[in-house]
């Protein structure tokens, strides 16, 4: 009898874990409750100082070994953990899920239907904010359904520039709302170790590689709101990493074959808009450092951030301000205009 050839999984769900022990059961159970035989689940302990590893091993046993547990020899950070998971994955598609978040019911079956019917290079989904206590003000902010994309929905599209423009325009650049063919990652696209805002540095380049995409305007992920997020714990290094996060994309847009998107008006405006967001966010942090001992030369740092914008934005400050005014985006105009005002000590 001829030996049967093992079929590669259609999907790899990749879960990095570092000091998220209290949340891992909800995360992994949310995946396994939708599990099918064509899915592989890989979880990596990045040398957590809590009992994340023990939790992962217990969860793997609970699910009869269908959760494969990996471990770093030493703590290397989120980017390195995701890169190790990518290297170990065997699925045709890969989906990153943070260890403190969870999949919403029906996400995996819905994704499989899209993959089997349309086989897009990239699938994008929406998310909901997950709070321990969801108040009326949170609902009014739209936290039950956050859109991640500005563009065509619920259909296959082969518009090469639309994924990049649509992601940048919303500013929702997290890895866990994008499911991609593993082949798109190749060997030369990985998360940058040792840098913050690693999703922003990586996901636009992934979108640039997609020849087809499908945006499903349905929340598939519950994003847990915690006080230890990058934005909630800003410091100078995070500020600088945010300001320069799009540098890899700028280089990619100058590469052979990327000229159509480099010159696409939607991409130019969206990249300028995201560059403006980065500048405004970083400047907000600097302004909070006024009067803080050892804060450094704040006016020089502010000018450095403005130079980052000038380097990375396809539109000049004046061109972006005109674009804002032409579209009636008054609040965006005012926030951006303030970022270029002389520094007030």
C-alpha positions, 0 to 999 in steps of 0.5 A: 500500500502506498504511503499517504502524503501528509496534507499541509494545514490550510492555516497556522494560528501563531500565538506569542506569549510573554507574561500573559498567563491569566489570559491564555486559556481564553485565547487558546480556547477561543481558537480550539472551539472553532478548530478543524483538522486543517488548522495548526496552532503554534504557541511560543513562550518567550521566557515569561517570568510568570507561569505562561509556559505551564499554562501553555503546556496544560492547555496543550494537554487539554486539547490533546496535543493539538496546540504545539508549544515552542519556547525561546532559550532566552527572552527576545521580544515580541518581534523575535517571537513572531519571527520564530513562529513564522519559521515554524509554521507550515500552513498556507495562510498564517494568522497572528493572535496575541496571547491576551486577545481572542477569536470571536465565534465563527471567525475560523469557519468564515475565513475558511469559506473565503479562502476556499472560494476566492484564495486571496493573498491577503484577508483583512478583518475588523475587531472589537475592543475587549474591556472588563467593563464595557461602558456606554461611552465605549459603545458610543465610541464604536468599540464594539466594531472597529473598522480596519480598512477603507476600501472595497468590502466583502468581495475579492479585489485585485487592486494592487494598491488598495490594501496598502492605501486602505490600511494606512488610511484607517491607521489600524496596522496591527498584525492580528487583523490580517491573515496572509499567505505564508508565501508573502512573508518569504525569507526577507520580510520579518518583524524588526527585533528590538523595535517598538511599533513593529506592526506598523513597520511590517504590515504595510510591506506585507500589503504591498506584496499582495496581488489580491485581497478580501476585506471582511467587515466583521469583527473576528478578533476581540482586542483586550484593552490593557494599561500596559500597551505600547501607547499607554506606556510611551517613552522616548525610544517608543516615540522615535520608533513610532516616528520612523516606523514607515521607513521600511515601507518607503524603501519598499516603495522605491524598489523595482515593481512598486512604482505603480503604488508609489505614484498612486494618489491614494497611497500617497495621501494615506502614507502622508496621513499615517506619517502625520499620525506618527508625528502628532503622537510622538509630539504629544509625548514630547510635550508631556516631557516639559519640565521633566528632569533629564528629558533632553533637548526637547526642541531639537527632538521635536525638529528631528520628528518633523524631519522624519515626517518630511523624509517619509511622507510623500506629501510635503507639510503644505501639500498635506494641509491643502489635502486636509482642507480640500476634504473638509478634515478640519480637525486633522488639519489643526492637529497637524498644523500645531505639530509644526508650530515653534516649540514653546518651552 
